[in-house]
Amino acid sequence: MSQISSLNSQYSADTIVALATPSGVGAIGVIRLSGPDAIVIANQVFKGKDLTKQTSHTIHFGTICDDETILDEVLISLFIAPKSYTKENVVEVSTHGSAFIIESIIKLLIKHGARPANPGEFTLRAFLNGQMDLSQAEAIADLIASNSQASHQVAMQQMRGGFSNELQHLRDQLIHFASMIELELDFGEEDVEFANRDDLKKLIFQINKILHRLIQSFEQGNVMKNGVPVVIAGKPNVGKSTLLNALLNEERAIVSEIAGTTRDTVEDEITINGINFRFIDTAGIRDTEDIIEAKGVERTHEKIRLAKLIIYLIDPVQTHDEVAEQLKYLNNVHIPYVAVVNKKDILSDEVKRELSDLNLTYISARNKEGIEELKTEILQKVNLNQINTDDVLVSNIRHLEALQKTEQALNRVLENIDNPVTSDFLAMDIKQALYYLGEITGQVTTDDLLETIFSKFCIGK
């Protein structure tokens, strides 16, 4: 029995139930059943048409009753295997959104033979039954969690199989050469070569080129999925909190003329051109004997080290040498930054000429002047203004690590071809590459891996 078949047998005998909509009071709640007895169990508590005699993809009105007590008027949606999300019999009960009604119906369904679903078990069953591969299943969780146009598009692209199709193409080519080398091992004493080594090298170079592109895409895919952390930094009282409020278009941070007002980080998110940005207002950078303010400055430096972009605010009263010294610090941090002179409404032409060689951006956060231009520059600095979300982007750290291990295994194949070594060593490294690619899509998996992935899903998905 294959590993997937063995895992499938652990789940297929049970019928599971869970709330598929968020908890809390709402207009409706949807309770989902999946498993061989889903329709029979629902039919035992449903007063209306005989559900066991109805066709798939139909909806039926009636009541849910506990003996003679009517719990609610409901709509029952039927999905008969294999034409369902899990490829099992699935029943969805649409009730009124009362927490009491939902809990009562779930308890009643459990009483009649269902069991509570584990986190992510509906999607796990869909994977085990071949409805989707593992990377597509993970994309469903990303889709549910998506909070911007970009993260939604990345998840949709992966869920619809763009990433899977590219990986399958790579695996198919490697499997062909692996089978040829295995054939050589069967004729080991006859010194025959079924797999042309030059063709194998050419193929690995092509595959490594694709792997390198996918690995390099992780930085963009990850920030599109999780958002871009942007630190607003600078000396005290240069307008960092005012800029945060201007970007968010609300009074999120306390603004004061007193230097050192911000003593801890203040964070909030906005979307720019479909990309989610997390802006972090920080304590002003200066030497201070105030213990609390010093702690805030220390946290500012920590946030800067973790940022993908720094917006560094400069006061127009600072001299050319002072500004140049601050830019030197930013260059040594090795993180993209935008150097911004705030309060341009009080900036003299003389000072602007003095600073003209420093490549600065000019805004007035208080008057909200230059804010849209700053947003455009932010997109340019993080290289997200020209991303084609139709391209395959890697956004999952598990996938990244597997791709890196695949690349390392194929590099060993190249080294061994040039050595040269016997066919069994080549076969071993090609199998390793196939193994790591299979881990991404779930063609190779373990119970522990599946538990780790699906335990992060919500119950009911």
Sequence and secondary structure as in RCSB ss.txt:
>XXXX:A:sequence
MSQISSLNSQYSADTIVALATPSGVGAIGVIRLSGPDAIVIANQVFKGKDLTKQTSHTIHFGTICDDETILDEVL
ISLFIAPKSYTKENVVEVSTHGSAFIIESIIKLLIKHGARPANPGEFTLRAFLNGQMDLSQAEAIADLIASNSQA
SHQVAMQQMRGGFSNELQHLRDQLIHFASMIELELDFGEEDVEFANRDDLKKLIFQINKILHRLIQSFEQGNVMK
NGVPVVIAGKPNVGKSTLLNALLNEERAIVSEIAGTTRDTVEDEITINGINFRFIDTAGIRDTEDIIEAKGVERT
HEKIRLAKLIIYLIDPVQTHDEVAEQLKYLNNVHIPYVAVVNKKDILSDEVKRELSDLNLTYISARNKEGIEELK
TEILQKVNLNQINTDDVLVSNIRHLEALQKTEQALNRVLENIDNPVTSDFLAMDIKQALYYLGEITGQVTTDDLL
ETIFSKFCIGK
>XXXX:A:secstr
  HHHHHHHHHTT  EEEE S SS EEEEEEEEESTTHHHHHHHHEESS GGGS SSEEEEEEEEETTEEEEEEE
EEEE TTSSSSSS EEEEEEEE HHHHHHHHHHHHHTT EE  TTHHHHHHHHTTSS HHHHHHHHHHHH  SHH
HHHHHHHHHTTHHHHHHHHHHHHHHHHHHHHHHHHHTGGGT   S HHHHHHHHHHHHHHHHHHHHTHHHHHHHH
H EEEEEEESTTSSHHHHHHHHHTS  S   SSTT   S EEEEEEETTEEEEEEE       S HHHHHHHHHH
HHHHHH SEEEEEE TTS HHHHHHHHHHHHHHTS EEEEE  GGG  HHHHHHTGGG  EE BTTTTBSHHHHH
HHHHHHTT TT  TTS     HHHHHHHHHHHHHHHHHHHHHHTT  HHHHHHHHHHHHHHHHHHHTSS  HHHH
HHHHTTS TT 
